[in-house]
Amino acid sequence: MKVARIILWALVLVVAAVVAGVYVGRVLVADPNLEASSSVGAAMIRSRYDEAGGPFTLVGLDGKTVTEADLEGKPRAMFFGFTHCPDVCPTAMLDASRWLDALGEDADKINIVFVSVDPERDRPENLKTYLGAFDERIIGLTAEDEDTIRDVADRYHVRFEKVPMSNGSYTMNHTSDTLLFDADGDYAGFIPFIAPNIRQNDKAAAAQEQKAIDTLKALIAS
């Protein structure tokens, strides 16, 4: 069932890109302050993450309060996104699921966390459904209001913004990298989101994925 879900999401991404006739995103890596927007509205913004981290009070998938203290004791990898994201977020969650599979028995020694930057639409129940389609081991967090998420994002040096769409809805531009923290909650680096042009090269994509897995293994071992 899990494999079928992953294949389905991959097909959705490919079909969406072909039908829309768009290049679904790019990342400028020379300067972490530069922004690169996708033509489908999901910008991948790389920020400077030094000294990222700190306390937070958010809402878990069961509707109960979750703080940073609840996640300490294990290193964690945190991704900030939203469930209506057309390309970056589902791709990142597919990556996260593969990381966990590759870690094997060590998968339970790290917390993979998805923090929604769209609490207006991402309530615990639909966030749970969304993440469950990728991997039930991924921890989902949201908030009661945007101000709370904004405060957390500022502490974690993550950027996001609401972008109105012509149909009256909106999308979110957001940081796309995965931030890493040790078991004490201290910043330990980041895993860059793999750009679409790299993913088109199987060898390069595999090398980047292995590098991410090795980074997580080192984080766990430390």
TAFEN-V519300 format. One record per pair of residues at least 4 apart in sequence whose ideal C-beta (glycine too) atoms are under 8 Angstrom apart, sorted by the first residue. I is the first residue (numbers start at 0). J is the second residue. If there is no record, write none. Layout:
BEGIN
I J
I J
END
This chain:
BEGIN
0 4
1 5
1 96
1 134
2 6
3 7
4 8
4 132
4 133
5 9
5 93
5 96
5 133
6 10
7 11
8 12
8 89
8 92
8 93
8 132
8 133
9 13
9 93
10 14
11 15
11 89
12 16
12 23
12 86
12 89
12 90
13 17
14 18
15 19
15 23
15 39
15 85
15 86
16 21
16 22
16 23
16 86
19 39
21 37
21 38
21 39
22 37
22 38
22 195
23 37
23 38
23 39
23 41
23 85
23 86
23 195
24 35
24 37
24 39
24 41
24 42
24 43
24 86
24 87
24 175
24 194
24 195
25 35
25 37
25 43
25 194
25 195
25 196
26 35
26 43
26 45
26 175
26 191
26 192
26 194
27 33
27 34
27 35
27 45
28 45
28 191
28 194
29 33
31 45
31 46
31 47
32 45
32 46
32 47
33 45
34 42
34 44
35 42
35 43
35 44
36 40
36 42
36 172
37 41
37 42
37 43
37 86
37 87
39 85
39 86
40 85
40 162
40 164
40 170
40 172
41 84
41 85
41 86
41 87
41 88
41 170
41 171
41 172
41 173
42 162
42 172
42 173
43 87
43 173
43 174
43 175
43 192
44 158
44 159
44 172
44 173
44 174
44 175
45 174
45 175
45 176
45 191
46 156
46 157
46 158
46 174
47 156
48 155
48 156
48 176
48 178
48 186
48 189
49 156
49 186
50 156
50 186
51 154
51 155
51 156
51 157
51 178
51 186
52 67
52 154
52 155
52 178
52 180
52 184
52 185
52 186
53 67
53 154
53 155
53 184
54 66
54 67
54 154
55 66
55 67
55 150
55 151
55 154
56 64
56 65
56 66
56 147
57 64
57 65
57 66
57 114
57 140
57 141
57 142
57 147
57 151
58 62
58 63
58 64
58 65
58 123
58 140
58 141
58 142
58 143
59 63
59 64
59 65
59 123
59 138
59 139
59 140
60 123
60 126
60 127
60 130
60 138
60 139
61 123
62 123
65 69
65 70
65 138
65 140
67 71
67 184
70 75
70 110
70 112
70 138
70 184
71 182
71 183
71 184
72 182
73 108
73 109
73 110
73 182
74 108
74 109
74 110
74 179
74 180
74 181
74 182
74 187
74 218
74 219
74 221
75 109
75 110
75 111
75 112
75 179
75 180
75 184
76 95
76 98
76 109
76 110
76 111
76 112
76 177
76 178
76 179
76 180
76 190
76 215
76 218
77 112
77 113
77 114
77 155
77 177
77 178
77 179
77 180
78 88
78 91
78 92
78 95
78 111
78 112
78 113
78 114
78 177
78 178
79 113
79 114
79 115
79 116
79 152
79 155
79 157
79 159
79 173
79 174
80 84
80 87
80 88
80 91
80 113
80 114
80 115
80 116
80 171
80 173
80 175
81 88
81 115
81 116
81 117
81 120
81 121
81 171
81 173
82 88
82 115
82 117
82 120
82 121
82 125
82 126
82 129
83 117
83 120
83 170
83 171
84 88
84 89
84 170
84 171
84 173
85 170
86 90
87 91
87 173
87 175
87 192
88 92
89 93
89 133
90 94
90 192
90 198
91 95
91 175
91 177
91 192
92 96
92 113
92 130
92 133
92 134
92 137
93 97
93 133
94 98
94 193
94 208
94 211
95 99
95 111
95 113
95 133
95 134
95 137
95 177
96 100
96 133
96 134
96 136
96 137
97 101
97 208
98 102
98 111
98 211
98 212
98 215
99 106
99 111
99 134
99 136
99 137
100 106
101 212
102 106
102 108
102 109
102 212
102 215
102 216
102 219
105 109
105 216
105 219
106 136
108 219
109 215
109 218
109 219
110 138
111 134
111 136
111 137
111 138
112 137
112 138
112 139
112 140
113 126
113 130
113 137
113 138
113 139
113 140
114 140
114 141
114 148
114 151
115 121
115 126
115 139
115 140
115 141
115 142
115 148
116 148
116 152
116 157
116 159
116 171
116 173
117 121
117 171
118 122
118 141
118 142
118 143
118 144
118 145
118 147
118 148
119 145
120 125
121 125
121 126
121 129
121 141
122 126
122 141
123 127
123 139
123 141
124 128
125 129
126 130
126 139
126 141
127 131
127 139
128 132
129 133
129 139
130 134
130 135
130 137
130 139
131 135
133 137
141 148
142 147
142 148
142 151
143 147
144 148
145 149
146 150
147 151
148 152
148 159
149 153
150 154
151 155
151 157
152 157
152 158
152 159
153 157
155 178
157 173
157 174
157 178
158 172
158 173
158 174
159 171
159 172
159 173
159 174
160 171
160 172
160 173
161 169
161 170
161 171
162 169
162 170
162 171
162 172
163 169
164 168
164 169
164 170
175 192
176 189
176 190
176 191
176 192
177 189
177 190
177 192
178 186
178 189
179 186
179 187
179 188
179 189
179 190
179 214
179 215
179 218
180 184
180 185
180 186
180 187
181 185
181 187
181 218
181 221
187 218
187 221
188 214
188 218
190 211
190 214
190 215
193 197
193 198
193 204
193 207
193 208
194 198
195 199
196 200
197 203
197 204
197 207
198 204
199 204
200 204
201 205
202 206
203 207
204 208
205 209
206 210
207 211
208 212
209 213
210 214
211 215
212 216
213 217
214 218
215 219
216 220
217 221
END
